[in-house]
Amino acid sequence: MGERIFRQSVADLIYPEMRELVRAYQRRGHTVVLSSSALTNQVAPVARYLGIEHIVCNRLVADHQGIVTGEIEQPVVWGPTKASGVQEFAAGHQVDLGLSYFYADGDEDLSLMYLVGHPRPTNPGPMLTKVAVRRGWPIMRLSSRGSGGLFGGARRLASVSSLGPLAAAALGVGLMRRNKRAGVNFLTSF
């Protein structure tokens, strides 16, 4: 399922500049790690696509038969625990975080930004932007994703113009079934 979702929804979200940056680090022989608060089934396809061998992310718990229970291994990788997970990885792989780069956009990534010698906020959220400006961290702004030329523009126009009819159809489904959730489910499925 993760591979299918990656191909259908995620692959086009990866900035070409970031893909090239990853490749440049790999060509130089650097250890490249994809750290994310997402689950393994979401992160592994991205890592494979980028040729990244190491991932630090959330993992689902499996019982003794290998059946996923729906629980997430503790501690949950997010914010400070994401930073701890990366520190643990670095210690186990002789990676000097003081010489390391970290690219991220989320405010929750500040803990990890503080740990590395070369933080690189990339299209950062509001709080991360404020901290980056105050600390003098270089901010990367990428905008190439999804441009897609004429075809991309036509696709965006089709998407936007379909919102009204879809919302009207969702309202109709909700009213017909006398169930607001049915309407919302209809809308979000498209």
PyRosetta script that sets phi, psi and omega in degrees:
from pyrosetta import init, pose_from_sequence

init()
pose = pose_from_sequence("MGERIFRQSVADLIYPEMRELVRAYQRRGHTVVLSSSALTNQVAPVARYLGIEHIVCNRLVADHQGIVTGEIEQPVVWGPTKASGVQEFAAGHQVDLGLSYFYADGDEDLSLMYLVGHPRPTNPGPMLTKVAVRRGWPIMRLSSRGSGGLFGGARRLASVSSLGPLAAAALGVGLMRRNKRAGVNFLTSF")
pose.set_psi(1, -41.1)
pose.set_omega(1, 180.0)
pose.set_phi(2, -60.2)
pose.set_psi(2, -40.1)
pose.set_omega(2, 178.7)
pose.set_phi(3, -64.5)
pose.set_psi(3, -42.4)
pose.set_omega(3, -179.6)
pose.set_phi(4, -64.2)
pose.set_psi(4, -46.3)
pose.set_omega(4, 179.7)
pose.set_phi(5, -63.3)
pose.set_psi(5, -39.4)
pose.set_omega(5, 178.0)
pose.set_phi(6, -59.0)
pose.set_psi(6, -50.4)
pose.set_omega(6, -177.8)
pose.set_phi(7, -63.4)
pose.set_psi(7, -40.5)
pose.set_omega(7, -175.2)
pose.set_phi(8, -78.9)
pose.set_psi(8, -35.3)
pose.set_omega(8, -168.7)
pose.set_phi(9, -127.3)
pose.set_psi(9, -22.0)
pose.set_omega(9, -171.1)
pose.set_phi(10, -105.0)
pose.set_psi(10, -39.2)
pose.set_omega(10, -174.1)
pose.set_phi(11, -52.7)
pose.set_psi(11, -41.3)
pose.set_omega(11, -179.1)
pose.set_phi(12, -71.9)
pose.set_psi(12, -11.9)
pose.set_omega(12, -179.3)
pose.set_phi(13, -87.0)
pose.set_psi(13, -9.7)
pose.set_omega(13, -178.5)
pose.set_phi(14, -81.7)
pose.set_psi(14, 122.2)
pose.set_omega(14, -179.8)
pose.set_phi(15, -66.1)
pose.set_psi(15, 132.1)
pose.set_omega(15, 177.4)
pose.set_phi(16, -57.1)
pose.set_psi(16, -35.9)
pose.set_omega(16, 179.6)
pose.set_phi(17, -63.2)
pose.set_psi(17, -38.3)
pose.set_omega(17, 179.8)
pose.set_phi(18, -70.9)
pose.set_psi(18, -38.9)
pose.set_omega(18, 177.4)
pose.set_phi(19, -60.0)
pose.set_psi(19, -43.7)
pose.set_omega(19, 179.2)
pose.set_phi(20, -67.7)
pose.set_psi(20, -36.6)
pose.set_omega(20, 178.2)
pose.set_phi(21, -63.1)
pose.set_psi(21, -43.8)
pose.set_omega(21, 177.0)
pose.set_phi(22, -58.8)
pose.set_psi(22, -46.8)
pose.set_omega(22, -179.8)
pose.set_phi(23, -61.9)
pose.set_psi(23, -37.9)
pose.set_omega(23, 179.1)
pose.set_phi(24, -63.4)
pose.set_psi(24, -44.0)
pose.set_omega(24, 177.1)
pose.set_phi(25, -62.8)
pose.set_psi(25, -41.2)
pose.set_omega(25, 179.6)
pose.set_phi(26, -64.1)
pose.set_psi(26, -41.4)
pose.set_omega(26, 178.7)
pose.set_phi(27, -61.1)
pose.set_psi(27, -31.3)
pose.set_omega(27, 179.4)
pose.set_phi(28, -82.6)
pose.set_psi(28, -2.7)
pose.set_omega(28, 178.2)
pose.set_phi(29, 84.3)
pose.set_psi(29, 15.4)
pose.set_omega(29, 179.6)
pose.set_phi(30, -74.0)
pose.set_psi(30, 152.0)
pose.set_omega(30, 171.7)
pose.set_phi(31, -79.3)
pose.set_psi(31, 119.7)
pose.set_omega(31, -179.8)
pose.set_phi(32, -110.5)
pose.set_psi(32, 130.4)
pose.set_omega(32, -178.2)
pose.set_phi(33, -126.2)
pose.set_psi(33, 134.7)
pose.set_omega(33, 172.7)
pose.set_phi(34, -98.4)
pose.set_psi(34, 112.9)
pose.set_omega(34, 177.8)
pose.set_phi(35, -110.9)
pose.set_psi(35, 133.1)
pose.set_omega(35, -175.1)
pose.set_phi(36, -152.9)
pose.set_psi(36, 153.8)
pose.set_omega(36, 174.4)
pose.set_phi(37, -87.0)
pose.set_psi(37, -1.0)
pose.set_omega(37, 177.2)
pose.set_phi(38, -76.0)
pose.set_psi(38, 174.9)
pose.set_omega(38, -179.9)
pose.set_phi(39, -87.0)
pose.set_psi(39, 159.0)
pose.set_omega(39, -178.9)
pose.set_phi(40, -51.3)
pose.set_psi(40, -44.2)
pose.set_omega(40, -177.7)
pose.set_phi(41, -65.5)
pose.set_psi(41, -18.6)
pose.set_omega(41, 176.2)
pose.set_phi(42, -91.5)
pose.set_psi(42, -34.9)
pose.set_omega(42, -173.8)
pose.set_phi(43, -84.2)
pose.set_psi(43, -39.8)
pose.set_omega(43, -174.9)
pose.set_phi(44, -57.4)
pose.set_psi(44, -43.0)
pose.set_omega(44, 178.1)
pose.set_phi(45, -62.7)
pose.set_psi(45, -36.0)
pose.set_omega(45, 178.1)
pose.set_phi(46, -66.2)
pose.set_psi(46, -44.7)
pose.set_omega(46, 179.4)
pose.set_phi(47, -61.2)
pose.set_psi(47, -43.2)
pose.set_omega(47, 178.2)
pose.set_phi(48, -61.9)
pose.set_psi(48, -43.7)
pose.set_omega(48, 179.9)
pose.set_phi(49, -58.8)
pose.set_psi(49, -39.8)
pose.set_omega(49, -178.3)
pose.set_phi(50, -88.5)
pose.set_psi(50, -5.2)
pose.set_omega(50, -178.7)
pose.set_phi(51, 72.8)
pose.set_psi(51, 27.9)
pose.set_omega(51, -179.4)
pose.set_phi(52, -92.6)
pose.set_psi(52, 125.0)
pose.set_omega(52, -175.8)
pose.set_phi(53, -80.6)
pose.set_psi(53, -35.0)
pose.set_omega(53, -171.6)
pose.set_phi(54, -108.1)
pose.set_psi(54, 135.5)
pose.set_omega(54, 174.7)
pose.set_phi(55, -132.6)
pose.set_psi(55, 144.3)
pose.set_omega(55, 172.0)
pose.set_phi(56, -123.5)
pose.set_psi(56, 112.2)
pose.set_omega(56, -175.7)
pose.set_phi(57, -157.8)
pose.set_psi(57, 179.6)
pose.set_omega(57, 176.0)
pose.set_phi(58, -77.1)
pose.set_psi(58, 146.4)
pose.set_omega(58, -179.3)
pose.set_phi(59, -129.7)
pose.set_psi(59, 142.9)
pose.set_omega(59, 176.5)
pose.set_phi(60, -79.2)
pose.set_psi(60, 145.4)
pose.set_omega(60, 176.7)
pose.set_phi(61, -78.4)
pose.set_psi(61, 136.9)
pose.set_omega(61, 175.1)
pose.set_phi(62, -118.4)
pose.set_psi(62, 144.2)
pose.set_omega(62, 178.6)
pose.set_phi(63, -77.5)
pose.set_psi(63, -175.8)
pose.set_omega(63, -176.0)
pose.set_phi(64, -63.9)
pose.set_psi(64, -16.3)
pose.set_omega(64, 178.0)
pose.set_phi(65, -95.7)
pose.set_psi(65, 0.6)
pose.set_omega(65, -179.9)
pose.set_phi(66, 85.3)
pose.set_psi(66, 11.2)
pose.set_omega(66, 179.5)
pose.set_phi(67, -89.5)
pose.set_psi(67, 128.9)
pose.set_omega(67, -178.9)
pose.set_phi(68, -67.0)
pose.set_psi(68, 132.0)
pose.set_omega(68, -177.4)
pose.set_phi(69, -89.0)
pose.set_psi(69, -17.6)
pose.set_omega(69, -176.1)
pose.set_phi(70, 97.4)
pose.set_psi(70, -11.7)
pose.set_omega(70, 177.0)
pose.set_phi(71, -87.2)
pose.set_psi(71, 157.4)
pose.set_omega(71, 178.9)
pose.set_phi(72, -104.4)
pose.set_psi(72, 136.7)
pose.set_omega(72, 176.5)
pose.set_phi(73, -56.3)
pose.set_psi(73, 142.7)
pose.set_omega(73, 178.9)
pose.set_phi(74, -98.6)
pose.set_psi(74, 148.8)
pose.set_omega(74, -4.4)
pose.set_phi(75, -77.2)
pose.set_psi(75, 151.6)
pose.set_omega(75, 177.6)
pose.set_phi(76, -66.2)
pose.set_psi(76, 133.2)
pose.set_omega(76, -178.4)
pose.set_phi(77, -81.9)
pose.set_psi(77, 104.2)
pose.set_omega(77, 178.8)
pose.set_phi(78, -168.2)
pose.set_psi(78, 136.3)
pose.set_omega(78, 178.1)
pose.set_phi(79, 57.5)
pose.set_psi(79, -123.9)
pose.set_omega(79, -177.4)
pose.set_phi(80, -60.0)
pose.set_psi(80, -34.2)
pose.set_omega(80, 179.7)
pose.set_phi(81, -74.6)
pose.set_psi(81, -24.2)
pose.set_omega(81, 172.2)
pose.set_phi(82, -67.0)
pose.set_psi(82, -43.1)
pose.set_omega(82, 177.4)
pose.set_phi(83, -61.8)
pose.set_psi(83, -42.1)
pose.set_omega(83, 178.3)
pose.set_phi(84, -62.8)
pose.set_psi(84, -41.6)
pose.set_omega(84, 178.7)
pose.set_phi(85, -62.5)
pose.set_psi(85, -40.7)
pose.set_omega(85, 178.3)
pose.set_phi(86, -68.9)
pose.set_psi(86, -38.7)
pose.set_omega(86, 176.5)
pose.set_phi(87, -60.3)
pose.set_psi(87, -43.2)
pose.set_omega(87, 179.3)
pose.set_phi(88, -62.9)
pose.set_psi(88, -44.3)
pose.set_omega(88, 177.3)
pose.set_phi(89, -59.7)
pose.set_psi(89, -47.9)
pose.set_omega(89, -177.3)
pose.set_phi(90, -59.9)
pose.set_psi(90, -43.5)
pose.set_omega(90, -179.9)
pose.set_phi(91, -63.3)
pose.set_psi(91, -39.9)
pose.set_omega(91, -178.9)
pose.set_phi(92, -75.4)
pose.set_psi(92, -15.7)
pose.set_omega(92, -177.2)
pose.set_phi(93, -121.4)
pose.set_psi(93, 18.3)
pose.set_omega(93, 178.4)
pose.set_phi(94, 51.5)
pose.set_psi(94, 46.6)
pose.set_omega(94, 177.2)
pose.set_phi(95, -102.7)
pose.set_psi(95, 125.0)
pose.set_omega(95, 179.1)
pose.set_phi(96, -86.1)
pose.set_psi(96, 107.8)
pose.set_omega(96, -178.3)
pose.set_phi(97, -65.3)
pose.set_psi(97, -24.7)
pose.set_omega(97, 177.2)
pose.set_phi(98, -65.9)
pose.set_psi(98, -23.0)
pose.set_omega(98, 178.1)
pose.set_phi(99, -101.7)
pose.set_psi(99, 0.5)
pose.set_omega(99, -172.2)
pose.set_phi(100, -91.0)
pose.set_psi(100, 156.6)
pose.set_omega(100, 175.6)
pose.set_phi(101, -107.7)
pose.set_psi(101, 148.6)
pose.set_omega(101, 175.9)
pose.set_phi(102, -140.7)
pose.set_psi(102, 123.1)
pose.set_omega(102, -179.0)
pose.set_phi(103, -109.4)
pose.set_psi(103, 125.8)
pose.set_omega(103, 179.7)
pose.set_phi(104, -160.0)
pose.set_psi(104, 160.2)
pose.set_omega(104, -179.6)
pose.set_phi(105, -114.3)
pose.set_psi(105, -17.7)
pose.set_omega(105, -171.2)
pose.set_phi(106, -89.2)
pose.set_psi(106, 145.3)
pose.set_omega(106, 176.8)
pose.set_phi(107, -60.5)
pose.set_psi(107, -29.8)
pose.set_omega(107, -179.5)
pose.set_phi(108, -69.6)
pose.set_psi(108, -8.0)
pose.set_omega(108, -179.3)
pose.set_phi(109, -91.6)
pose.set_psi(109, 5.0)
pose.set_omega(109, -179.2)
pose.set_phi(110, -58.9)
pose.set_psi(110, -40.4)
pose.set_omega(110, -179.1)
pose.set_phi(111, -56.1)
pose.set_psi(111, -41.5)
pose.set_omega(111, 179.9)
pose.set_phi(112, -76.0)
pose.set_psi(112, -33.8)
pose.set_omega(112, 177.2)
pose.set_phi(113, -59.2)
pose.set_psi(113, -39.5)
pose.set_omega(113, -179.5)
pose.set_phi(114, -66.3)
pose.set_psi(114, -25.2)
pose.set_omega(114, -175.2)
pose.set_phi(115, -80.5)
pose.set_psi(115, -27.7)
pose.set_omega(115, -173.0)
pose.set_phi(116, -94.5)
pose.set_psi(116, 156.9)
pose.set_omega(116, 179.4)
pose.set_phi(117, -75.8)
pose.set_psi(117, -22.8)
pose.set_omega(117, -175.8)
pose.set_phi(118, -133.2)
pose.set_psi(118, 74.3)
pose.set_omega(118, 177.3)
pose.set_phi(119, -70.3)
pose.set_psi(119, 139.6)
pose.set_omega(119, -179.2)
pose.set_phi(120, -133.2)
pose.set_psi(120, 82.9)
pose.set_omega(120, 175.1)
pose.set_phi(121, -58.4)
pose.set_psi(121, 130.5)
pose.set_omega(121, -175.5)
pose.set_phi(122, -124.4)
pose.set_psi(122, 113.9)
pose.set_omega(122, -172.2)
pose.set_phi(123, 46.9)
pose.set_psi(123, 54.9)
pose.set_omega(123, -170.4)
pose.set_phi(124, -71.3)
pose.set_psi(124, 156.1)
pose.set_omega(124, 172.8)
pose.set_phi(125, -70.6)
pose.set_psi(125, 174.9)
pose.set_omega(125, -173.1)
pose.set_phi(126, -60.0)
pose.set_psi(126, -46.9)
pose.set_omega(126, -177.7)
pose.set_phi(127, -68.8)
pose.set_psi(127, -41.5)
pose.set_omega(127, 178.7)
pose.set_phi(128, -62.8)
pose.set_psi(128, -37.1)
pose.set_omega(128, 177.2)
pose.set_phi(129, -62.3)
pose.set_psi(129, -46.3)
pose.set_omega(129, -179.7)
pose.set_phi(130, -60.4)
pose.set_psi(130, -45.6)
pose.set_omega(130, -179.7)
pose.set_phi(131, -65.2)
pose.set_psi(131, -42.3)
pose.set_omega(131, -179.4)
pose.set_phi(132, -60.4)
pose.set_psi(132, -44.7)
pose.set_omega(132, 179.8)
pose.set_phi(133, -63.4)
pose.set_psi(133, -46.0)
pose.set_omega(133, -178.8)
pose.set_phi(134, -62.8)
pose.set_psi(134, -38.3)
pose.set_omega(134, -176.4)
pose.set_phi(135, -91.3)
pose.set_psi(135, -5.5)
pose.set_omega(135, 179.1)
pose.set_phi(136, 77.0)
pose.set_psi(136, 24.0)
pose.set_omega(136, 177.5)
pose.set_phi(137, -76.9)
pose.set_psi(137, 134.8)
pose.set_omega(137, 177.0)
pose.set_phi(138, -67.3)
pose.set_psi(138, 132.6)
pose.set_omega(138, -179.9)
pose.set_phi(139, -102.2)
pose.set_psi(139, 128.7)
pose.set_omega(139, 176.0)
pose.set_phi(140, -96.7)
pose.set_psi(140, 131.2)
pose.set_omega(140, 175.6)
pose.set_phi(141, -117.2)
pose.set_psi(141, 115.7)
pose.set_omega(141, 179.7)
pose.set_phi(142, -112.3)
pose.set_psi(142, 140.7)
pose.set_omega(142, -179.7)
pose.set_phi(143, -139.9)
pose.set_psi(143, 7.0)
pose.set_omega(143, -174.6)
pose.set_phi(144, -75.4)
pose.set_psi(144, -22.4)
pose.set_omega(144, -174.7)
pose.set_phi(145, -60.8)
pose.set_psi(145, 133.6)
pose.set_omega(145, 173.8)
pose.set_phi(146, 74.1)
pose.set_psi(146, 7.7)
pose.set_omega(146, -179.5)
pose.set_phi(147, -65.7)
pose.set_psi(147, -49.6)
pose.set_omega(147, 170.5)
pose.set_phi(148, 58.0)
pose.set_psi(148, 12.7)
pose.set_omega(148, 177.6)
pose.set_phi(149, 59.1)
pose.set_psi(149, -146.0)
pose.set_omega(149, -178.0)
pose.set_phi(150, -62.9)
pose.set_psi(150, -42.0)
pose.set_omega(150, -179.7)
pose.set_phi(151, -63.6)
pose.set_psi(151, -42.9)
pose.set_omega(151, 178.3)
pose.set_phi(152, -62.4)
pose.set_psi(152, -41.3)
pose.set_omega(152, 177.6)
pose.set_phi(153, -63.6)
pose.set_psi(153, -42.6)
pose.set_omega(153, 178.0)
pose.set_phi(154, -63.7)
pose.set_psi(154, -39.2)
pose.set_omega(154, 179.5)
pose.set_phi(155, -65.1)
pose.set_psi(155, -42.7)
pose.set_omega(155, 177.6)
pose.set_phi(156, -63.5)
pose.set_psi(156, -41.7)
pose.set_omega(156, 178.7)
pose.set_phi(157, -62.2)
pose.set_psi(157, -43.4)
pose.set_omega(157, 178.4)
pose.set_phi(158, -63.1)
pose.set_psi(158, -40.2)
pose.set_omega(158, 179.6)
pose.set_phi(159, -63.1)
pose.set_psi(159, -49.1)
pose.set_omega(159, -177.7)
pose.set_phi(160, -65.4)
pose.set_psi(160, -42.5)
pose.set_omega(160, -177.3)
pose.set_phi(161, -70.7)
pose.set_psi(161, -17.8)
pose.set_omega(161, 179.5)
pose.set_phi(162, -86.5)
pose.set_psi(162, -10.3)
pose.set_omega(162, -177.4)
pose.set_phi(163, -62.7)
pose.set_psi(163, -44.5)
pose.set_omega(163, -179.3)
pose.set_phi(164, -59.8)
pose.set_psi(164, -56.2)
pose.set_omega(164, 178.9)
pose.set_phi(165, -59.3)
pose.set_psi(165, -37.2)
pose.set_omega(165, 178.8)
pose.set_phi(166, -65.8)
pose.set_psi(166, -43.1)
pose.set_omega(166, 178.3)
pose.set_phi(167, -62.3)
pose.set_psi(167, -40.3)
pose.set_omega(167, 178.1)
pose.set_phi(168, -64.7)
pose.set_psi(168, -42.2)
pose.set_omega(168, 178.5)
pose.set_phi(169, -64.3)
pose.set_psi(169, -40.4)
pose.set_omega(169, 179.0)
pose.set_phi(170, -63.9)
pose.set_psi(170, -40.9)
pose.set_omega(170, 177.0)
pose.set_phi(171, -61.1)
pose.set_psi(171, -42.9)
pose.set_omega(171, 178.0)
pose.set_phi(172, -61.3)
pose.set_psi(172, -43.9)
pose.set_omega(172, 178.9)
pose.set_phi(173, -62.3)
pose.set_psi(173, -45.0)
pose.set_omega(173, 179.5)
pose.set_phi(174, -61.4)
pose.set_psi(174, -44.3)
pose.set_omega(174, -180.0)
pose.set_phi(175, -68.4)
pose.set_psi(175, -42.6)
pose.set_omega(175, -178.3)
pose.set_phi(176, -63.0)
pose.set_psi(176, -40.0)
pose.set_omega(176, -179.1)
pose.set_phi(177, -90.2)
pose.set_psi(177, -4.3)
pose.set_omega(177, -176.7)
pose.set_phi(178, 53.3)
pose.set_psi(178, 42.2)
pose.set_omega(178, -176.6)
pose.set_phi(179, -146.3)
pose.set_psi(179, 107.8)
pose.set_omega(179, -178.9)
pose.set_phi(180, -58.2)
pose.set_psi(180, -40.0)
pose.set_omega(180, -178.8)
pose.set_phi(181, -61.7)
pose.set_psi(181, -36.9)
pose.set_omega(181, 179.4)
pose.set_phi(182, -62.0)
pose.set_psi(182, -40.4)
pose.set_omega(182, 177.5)
pose.set_phi(183, -66.0)
pose.set_psi(183, -44.0)
pose.set_omega(183, 178.6)
pose.set_phi(184, -63.5)
pose.set_psi(184, -43.4)
pose.set_omega(184, 178.6)
pose.set_phi(185, -61.2)
pose.set_psi(185, -40.9)
pose.set_omega(185, 178.4)
pose.set_phi(186, -60.2)
pose.set_psi(186, -48.1)
pose.set_omega(186, -178.2)
pose.set_phi(187, -63.3)
pose.set_psi(187, -47.5)
pose.set_omega(187, -175.9)
pose.set_phi(188, -72.0)
pose.set_psi(188, -19.7)
pose.set_omega(188, 178.2)
pose.set_phi(189, -70.8)
pose.set_psi(189, -19.7)
pose.set_omega(189, 177.8)
pose.set_phi(190, -101.7)
pose.dump_pdb("model.pdb")
